[in-house]
Amino acid sequence: MNFIETARFKKAYQSLPGEVKARVKEALRKLADNPRYPSLQVKKIKATKDIWEARISLDYRMTFQIVRDYYILRNVGHHDPTLKNP
């Protein structure tokens, strides 16, 4: 799978602390290798048609869509605000 970053994802990623950016990169490697990797806890976001979330850490999440052979990265950040606006 390949990744496509939306402008919103890029902007949100740039505002993250360095330690969290490193965790995001690691999560993306895991997602590419195995979307069912246990620590990612990938699941569909309720009340959405096709948006998924993955766990970065206890407090951080990223959201994405799957379209053909691509993960479209939508948002990344603190748990609640990110999942309220995936």
DRENVEX-724223 format. One record per residue: residue number from 1; residue in three letters; x, y, z of N, C-alpha, C in turn. Coordinates in nm, 4 decimals, decimal comma. Each point is the difference from the previous one (the first is absolute). Example, Ala and Ser with C-alpha at 12.3 -4.5 7.8 and 13.67 -1.06 7.14 Angstrom:
2
+-----+------+----------+----------+----------+----------+----------+----------+----------+----------+----------+
| pos | code |       nu |       nv |       nw |      cau |      cav |      caw |       cu |       cv |       cw |
+-----+------+----------+----------+----------+----------+----------+----------+----------+----------+----------+
|   1 |  ALA |   1,3190 |  -0,5690 |   0,7800 |  -0,0890 |   0,1190 |   0,0000 |   0,0900 |   0,1200 |   0,0000 |
|   2 |  SER |  -0,0350 |   0,1050 |  -0,0720 |   0,0820 |   0,1190 |   0,0060 |  -0,0770 |   0,1090 |   0,0730 |
+-----+------+----------+----------+----------+----------+----------+----------+----------+----------+----------+
//
This chain:
86
+-----+------+----------+----------+----------+----------+----------+----------+----------+----------+----------+
| pos | code |       nu |       nv |       nw |      cau |      cav |      caw |       cu |       cv |       cw |
+-----+------+----------+----------+----------+----------+----------+----------+----------+----------+----------+
|   1 |  MET |   0,0828 |  -0,1188 |   0,0000 |  -0,0828 |   0,1188 |   0,0000 |   0,0871 |   0,1250 |   0,0000 |
|   2 |  ASN |  -0,0498 |   0,0992 |  -0,0671 |   0,0672 |   0,1291 |  -0,0058 |  -0,0795 |   0,1012 |   0,0812 |
|   3 |  PHE |   0,0654 |   0,1085 |   0,0386 |  -0,0635 |   0,1042 |   0,0792 |  -0,0177 |   0,1262 |  -0,0819 |
|   4 |  ILE |  -0,1141 |   0,0647 |   0,0193 |  -0,0271 |   0,1332 |  -0,0535 |  -0,0339 |   0,0870 |   0,1199 |
|   5 |  GLU |   0,0741 |   0,1075 |   0,0193 |  -0,0245 |   0,0906 |   0,1124 |  -0,0859 |   0,1162 |  -0,0455 |
|   6 |  THR |  -0,1101 |   0,0219 |   0,0702 |  -0,0811 |   0,1183 |  -0,0291 |   0,0713 |   0,1228 |   0,0564 |
|   7 |  ALA |  -0,0399 |   0,1166 |  -0,0464 |   0,0591 |   0,1246 |   0,0517 |  -0,0248 |   0,0119 |   0,1504 |
|   8 |  ARG |  -0,1168 |  -0,0408 |   0,0442 |  -0,0317 |   0,0077 |   0,1431 |   0,0918 |  -0,0908 |   0,0806 |
|   9 |  PHE |   0,0254 |  -0,1210 |  -0,0505 |   0,0901 |  -0,0918 |   0,0696 |   0,1398 |   0,0610 |   0,0091 |
|  10 |  LYS |   0,0489 |   0,0541 |  -0,1114 |   0,1339 |   0,0600 |  -0,0008 |   0,0117 |   0,1125 |   0,1025 |
|  11 |  LYS |  -0,1013 |   0,0853 |   0,0035 |   0,0015 |   0,1126 |   0,0933 |  -0,0048 |  -0,0495 |   0,1451 |
|  12 |  ALA |  -0,0859 |  -0,0956 |   0,0278 |  -0,0115 |  -0,0544 |   0,1355 |   0,1294 |  -0,0707 |   0,0407 |
|  13 |  TYR |   0,0597 |  -0,0736 |  -0,0928 |   0,1249 |  -0,0711 |   0,0286 |   0,1111 |   0,0987 |   0,0358 |
|  14 |  GLN |   0,0097 |   0,1095 |  -0,0735 |   0,1048 |   0,0989 |   0,0238 |  -0,0111 |   0,0633 |   0,1384 |
|  15 |  SER |  -0,1198 |   0,0051 |   0,0542 |  -0,0187 |   0,0635 |   0,1310 |   0,0247 |  -0,0962 |   0,1170 |
|  16 |  LEU |   0,0272 |  -0,1265 |  -0,0285 |   0,0224 |  -0,0986 |   0,1062 |   0,1385 |   0,0139 |   0,0608 |
|  17 |  PRO |   0,0140 |  -0,0357 |   0,1271 |   0,1339 |  -0,0048 |   0,0614 |   0,0862 |  -0,1060 |  -0,0700 |
|  18 |  GLY |   0,1299 |   0,0180 |   0,0033 |   0,0927 |  -0,0906 |  -0,0672 |  -0,0177 |  -0,1456 |   0,0388 |
|  19 |  GLU |  -0,0208 |  -0,0261 |   0,1282 |  -0,0173 |  -0,1378 |   0,0463 |  -0,1243 |  -0,0644 |  -0,0630 |
|  20 |  VAL |  -0,1061 |   0,0775 |  -0,0141 |  -0,1235 |  -0,0527 |  -0,0582 |   0,0183 |  -0,0216 |  -0,1497 |
|  21 |  LYS |   0,0734 |   0,0899 |  -0,0671 |   0,0281 |  -0,0193 |  -0,1425 |   0,0708 |  -0,1331 |  -0,0238 |
|  22 |  ALA |   0,0940 |  -0,0326 |   0,0865 |   0,0709 |  -0,1276 |  -0,0122 |  -0,0966 |  -0,1172 |   0,0175 |
|  23 |  ARG |  -0,0936 |   0,0143 |   0,0927 |  -0,0999 |  -0,1057 |   0,0210 |  -0,0925 |  -0,0138 |  -0,1209 |
|  24 |  VAL |  -0,0333 |   0,1133 |  -0,0625 |  -0,0843 |  -0,0045 |  -0,1198 |   0,0727 |  -0,0750 |  -0,1108 |
|  25 |  LYS |   0,1262 |   0,0308 |  -0,0206 |   0,0774 |  -0,0689 |  -0,1035 |   0,0043 |  -0,1500 |   0,0255 |
|  26 |  GLU |   0,0204 |  -0,0380 |   0,1249 |   0,0025 |  -0,1423 |   0,0350 |  -0,1366 |  -0,0635 |  -0,0244 |
|  27 |  ALA |  -0,1070 |   0,0688 |   0,0365 |  -0,1347 |  -0,0522 |  -0,0227 |  -0,0282 |  -0,0168 |  -0,1491 |
|  28 |  LEU |   0,0478 |   0,0926 |  -0,0815 |  -0,0192 |  -0,0115 |  -0,1445 |   0,0753 |  -0,1202 |  -0,0565 |
|  29 |  ARG |   0,1199 |  -0,0264 |   0,0513 |   0,0747 |  -0,1197 |  -0,0433 |  -0,0769 |  -0,1264 |   0,0362 |
|  30 |  LYS |  -0,0514 |  -0,0028 |   0,1212 |  -0,0776 |  -0,1164 |   0,0437 |  -0,1269 |  -0,0154 |  -0,0823 |
|  31 |  LEU |  -0,0687 |   0,1109 |  -0,0273 |  -0,1225 |  -0,0036 |  -0,0786 |   0,0273 |  -0,0540 |  -0,1403 |
|  32 |  ALA |   0,1097 |   0,0436 |  -0,0598 |   0,0348 |  -0,0466 |  -0,1338 |   0,0325 |  -0,1496 |  -0,0003 |
|  33 |  ASP |   0,0671 |  -0,0462 |   0,1048 |   0,0387 |  -0,1413 |   0,0080 |  -0,1160 |  -0,0900 |   0,0396 |
|  34 |  ASN |  -0,0803 |   0,0455 |   0,0957 |  -0,1069 |  -0,0836 |   0,0530 |  -0,1054 |   0,0872 |   0,0669 |
|  35 |  PRO |  -0,1095 |   0,0310 |  -0,0693 |  -0,1021 |   0,0868 |   0,0589 |  -0,0645 |  -0,0577 |   0,1258 |
|  36 |  ARG |   0,0212 |  -0,1254 |   0,0253 |  -0,0553 |  -0,0618 |   0,1215 |   0,1042 |  -0,0108 |   0,1106 |
|  37 |  TYR |   0,1074 |   0,0756 |  -0,0126 |   0,1024 |  -0,0013 |   0,1035 |  -0,0665 |   0,0392 |   0,1324 |
|  38 |  PRO |   0,0177 |  -0,0812 |   0,1048 |  -0,0764 |   0,0202 |   0,1235 |   0,0074 |   0,1392 |   0,0625 |
|  39 |  SER |   0,1161 |   0,0613 |   0,0026 |   0,0107 |   0,1298 |   0,0681 |  -0,0729 |   0,1120 |  -0,0733 |
|  40 |  LEU |  -0,0277 |  -0,0172 |  -0,1293 |  -0,0716 |   0,1034 |  -0,0755 |  -0,1490 |   0,0042 |   0,0344 |
|  41 |  GLN |  -0,0546 |  -0,1120 |   0,0393 |  -0,1425 |  -0,0098 |   0,0329 |  -0,0870 |   0,0668 |  -0,1062 |
|  42 |  VAL |   0,0248 |  -0,0332 |  -0,1267 |  -0,0740 |   0,0593 |  -0,1112 |  -0,1468 |  -0,0413 |   0,0088 |
|  43 |  LYS |  -0,0865 |   0,0998 |  -0,0137 |  -0,1430 |  -0,0285 |  -0,0027 |  -0,0730 |   0,1101 |  -0,0753 |
|  44 |  LYS |  -0,1159 |  -0,0361 |  -0,0518 |  -0,0822 |   0,0955 |  -0,0715 |  -0,0621 |   0,0971 |   0,0999 |
|  45 |  ILE |  -0,0053 |   0,1262 |  -0,0361 |  -0,0602 |   0,1008 |   0,0870 |  -0,1520 |  -0,0090 |  -0,0154 |
|  46 |  LYS |  -0,0681 |  -0,0156 |   0,1117 |  -0,1457 |  -0,0106 |  -0,0023 |  -0,0614 |   0,1243 |  -0,0619 |
|  47 |  ALA |  -0,1112 |  -0,0194 |  -0,0659 |  -0,0778 |   0,1075 |  -0,0632 |   0,0712 |   0,0616 |  -0,1205 |
|  48 |  THR |   0,1000 |  -0,0702 |  -0,0539 |   0,0624 |   0,0430 |  -0,1247 |  -0,0124 |  -0,1140 |  -0,0996 |
|  49 |  LYS |   0,0059 |   0,0343 |  -0,1244 |  -0,0153 |  -0,1020 |  -0,1031 |   0,1282 |  -0,0805 |  -0,0194 |
|  50 |  ASP |   0,1108 |   0,0688 |  -0,0077 |   0,1236 |  -0,0716 |  -0,0344 |   0,1254 |   0,0643 |   0,0576 |
|  51 |  ILE |  -0,0090 |   0,0524 |   0,1216 |   0,1157 |   0,0622 |   0,0640 |   0,0444 |  -0,0878 |   0,1157 |
|  52 |  TRP |   0,1300 |  -0,0228 |   0,0064 |   0,0596 |  -0,0876 |   0,0995 |   0,0917 |   0,0799 |   0,0924 |
|  53 |  GLU |   0,0248 |  -0,0552 |   0,1177 |   0,0944 |   0,0624 |   0,0928 |   0,1072 |  -0,1005 |   0,0359 |
|  54 |  ALA |   0,1178 |   0,0519 |   0,0314 |   0,1103 |  -0,0815 |   0,0502 |   0,0592 |   0,0713 |   0,1206 |
|  55 |  ARG |   0,0462 |  -0,0780 |   0,0940 |   0,0557 |   0,0536 |   0,1240 |   0,1481 |   0,0317 |  -0,0183 |
|  56 |  ILE |   0,0377 |   0,1208 |   0,0369 |   0,1394 |   0,0414 |  -0,0004 |   0,0577 |  -0,0202 |   0,1404 |
|  57 |  SER |  -0,0768 |   0,0426 |   0,0991 |   0,0367 |  -0,0156 |   0,1409 |  -0,1293 |   0,0044 |   0,0798 |
|  58 |  LEU |   0,0116 |   0,0040 |   0,1296 |  -0,1191 |   0,0054 |   0,0838 |  -0,0859 |   0,1219 |  -0,0333 |
|  59 |  ASP |   0,0633 |   0,1126 |  -0,0320 |  -0,0729 |   0,1249 |  -0,0231 |  -0,0095 |   0,0433 |  -0,1458 |
|  60 |  TYR |   0,0731 |  -0,0637 |  -0,0919 |   0,0025 |   0,0450 |  -0,1389 |  -0,0576 |  -0,1056 |  -0,0935 |
|  61 |  ARG |  -0,0732 |   0,0495 |  -0,1014 |  -0,0590 |  -0,0859 |  -0,1017 |   0,0244 |   0,0605 |  -0,1373 |
|  62 |  MET |  -0,0098 |  -0,0856 |  -0,1023 |  -0,0018 |   0,0497 |  -0,1373 |  -0,1194 |  -0,0630 |  -0,0696 |
|  63 |  THR |  -0,0540 |   0,0707 |  -0,0970 |  -0,1142 |  -0,0508 |  -0,0749 |   0,0382 |  -0,0127 |  -0,1465 |
|  64 |  PHE |  -0,0659 |  -0,0941 |  -0,0664 |   0,0314 |  -0,0255 |  -0,1405 |  -0,1168 |  -0,0689 |  -0,0686 |
|  65 |  GLN |   0,0046 |   0,0019 |  -0,1319 |  -0,0929 |  -0,0746 |  -0,0837 |   0,0821 |  -0,0966 |  -0,0841 |
|  66 |  ILE |  -0,0639 |  -0,1058 |  -0,0434 |   0,0651 |  -0,0962 |  -0,0880 |  -0,0708 |   0,0078 |  -0,1345 |
|  67 |  VAL |   0,0761 |   0,0353 |  -0,1026 |  -0,0528 |   0,0081 |  -0,1356 |   0,0949 |  -0,0769 |  -0,0908 |
|  68 |  ARG |  -0,0504 |  -0,1097 |  -0,0524 |   0,0798 |  -0,0912 |  -0,0818 |   0,1290 |  -0,0374 |   0,0718 |
|  69 |  ASP |   0,1139 |   0,0381 |  -0,0539 |   0,1294 |  -0,0352 |   0,0591 |   0,0610 |   0,1155 |   0,0786 |
|  70 |  TYR |  -0,0833 |   0,0888 |   0,0501 |   0,0499 |   0,1185 |   0,0691 |  -0,0646 |   0,0182 |   0,1367 |
|  71 |  TYR |   0,0802 |   0,0464 |   0,0927 |  -0,0498 |   0,0530 |   0,1264 |   0,0008 |   0,1511 |  -0,0162 |
|  72 |  ILE |  -0,1153 |   0,0612 |   0,0096 |  -0,0088 |   0,1454 |  -0,0058 |   0,0014 |   0,0502 |   0,1441 |
|  73 |  LEU |   0,1102 |   0,0607 |   0,0397 |   0,0172 |   0,0477 |   0,1371 |  -0,0756 |   0,1309 |   0,0173 |
|  74 |  ARG |  -0,0965 |   0,0014 |   0,0904 |  -0,0917 |   0,1130 |   0,0146 |   0,0346 |   0,0946 |   0,1128 |
|  75 |  ASN |   0,0322 |  -0,0549 |   0,1179 |   0,0212 |   0,0853 |   0,1165 |   0,0876 |  -0,0735 |   0,1005 |
|  76 |  VAL |   0,0665 |   0,0749 |   0,0849 |   0,0816 |  -0,0574 |   0,1072 |   0,0048 |   0,1006 |   0,1134 |
|  77 |  GLY |  -0,0065 |  -0,0508 |   0,1229 |   0,0052 |   0,0901 |   0,1148 |  -0,0550 |  -0,0645 |   0,1251 |
|  78 |  HIS |  -0,0316 |   0,0838 |   0,0978 |  -0,0576 |  -0,0488 |   0,1249 |  -0,1278 |  -0,0778 |  -0,0268 |
|  79 |  HIS |  -0,0239 |  -0,0993 |   0,0811 |  -0,1102 |  -0,0943 |  -0,0186 |  -0,1347 |   0,0657 |  -0,0291 |
|  80 |  ASP |  -0,0545 |   0,0739 |   0,0940 |  -0,1360 |   0,0517 |  -0,0154 |  -0,0174 |   0,0967 |  -0,1178 |
|  81 |  PRO |   0,0832 |   0,1032 |  -0,0122 |  -0,0195 |   0,0915 |  -0,1130 |   0,0183 |  -0,0686 |  -0,1359 |
|  82 |  THR |   0,0922 |  -0,0934 |  -0,0081 |   0,0250 |  -0,0688 |  -0,1269 |  -0,1184 |  -0,0869 |  -0,0386 |
|  83 |  LEU |  -0,0579 |  -0,0696 |   0,0941 |  -0,1113 |  -0,0896 |  -0,0312 |  -0,1319 |   0,0759 |  -0,0159 |
|  84 |  LYS |  -0,0106 |   0,1207 |   0,0560 |  -0,1206 |   0,0805 |  -0,0228 |  -0,0014 |   0,0577 |  -0,1400 |
|  85 |  ASN |   0,1179 |   0,0181 |  -0,0588 |   0,0117 |   0,0563 |  -0,1339 |   0,0996 |  -0,0855 |  -0,0795 |
|  86 |  PRO |  -0,0423 |  -0,1230 |  -0,0337 |   0,0958 |  -0,0935 |  -0,0610 |   0,0384 |   0,0401 |  -0,1405 |
+-----+------+----------+----------+----------+----------+----------+----------+----------+----------+----------+
//
